[in-house]
Amino acid sequence: MSDKSLPASPDASFGASPGATTDFGFRDVPLEAKKPMVRAVFDSVAPKYDLMNDLMSLGIHRVWKRVFIQALAPRPNLSLLDLAGGTGDVAFGWLRAGGGPAILSDINAAMLGVGHDRAVEKALVSQLGFLVADAERLPLPDRSVDRVSMAFGLRNCTDKDAVLSEARRVLRPGGRFFCLEFSRVQVAALAPVYDAWSFQVLPRLGQAIAGDAESYRYLAESIRTFPDQETLAQMMRKAGLARVSVQNLSGGIAAIHSGWRL
């Protein structure tokens, strides 16, 4: 990490009732267990994460991210906080498109380490801050950034409502939150093919490429337990975001949600 890195925030789940559970893929687990379990998944997949994303999506995730970065509308006078930024694709795209200062943040130090190394290789490290932090409790001031982005990270968070509230809190008035995430397929003919790919092919690819079938089985399951398009839109409105919109990608396999802090 560079000297622009900041310390991690606490992992504990605050305000949870005793015995509370949450989803970890198709399993219910104790609330406090999910974050370390998710961390273990991404510790495992970090070295092969970009290769596996290409294999998992047949490369389509790169197209989705280009559309996502265009939606962010990068400008030199705007700042970006990229949550669950991992290996850096969105933050790098923001900078290349002319965006202003960016913070690459992730709860997982191994993932952020890969992003830092890639930023060094691409000569972008001087334009980035690096923040190991829990998106549910960001160590950032109120109204401090113009854009908050999150690509393929919200479904792995324990308290998604807290993440959305934090995103709104750190946005300046007139700022926008953008989420790119797997969603509900809207084309019936795609569903059986997508299910077969997710639950039969992906774990085998994970085992063959990364030596880890279980992590990729979890990733497939986590997509199915994530809120659908309208449910997530309602959660964003509940968090205080306004003018919420949804753009489906590839028949709803993924979707971009956006909302304003007014």
Secondary structure, 3 states (H helix, E strand, C coil): CCCCCECCCCCCCCCCCCCCEEEECCEEEEHHHHHHHHHHHHHHHHHHHHHHHHHHHCCHHHHHHHHHHHHHCCCCCCCEEEECCCCCHHHHHHHHCCCCCEEEEECCHHHHHHHHHHHHHCCCHHHEEEEECCCCCCCCCCCCEEEEEEECCHHHCCCHHHHHHHHHHHEEEEEEEEEEEECCCCCCCHHHHHHHHHHHHHHHHHHHHHCCHHHHHHHHHHHHCCCCHHHHHHHHHHCCCEEEEEEEEHHHCEEEEEEECC
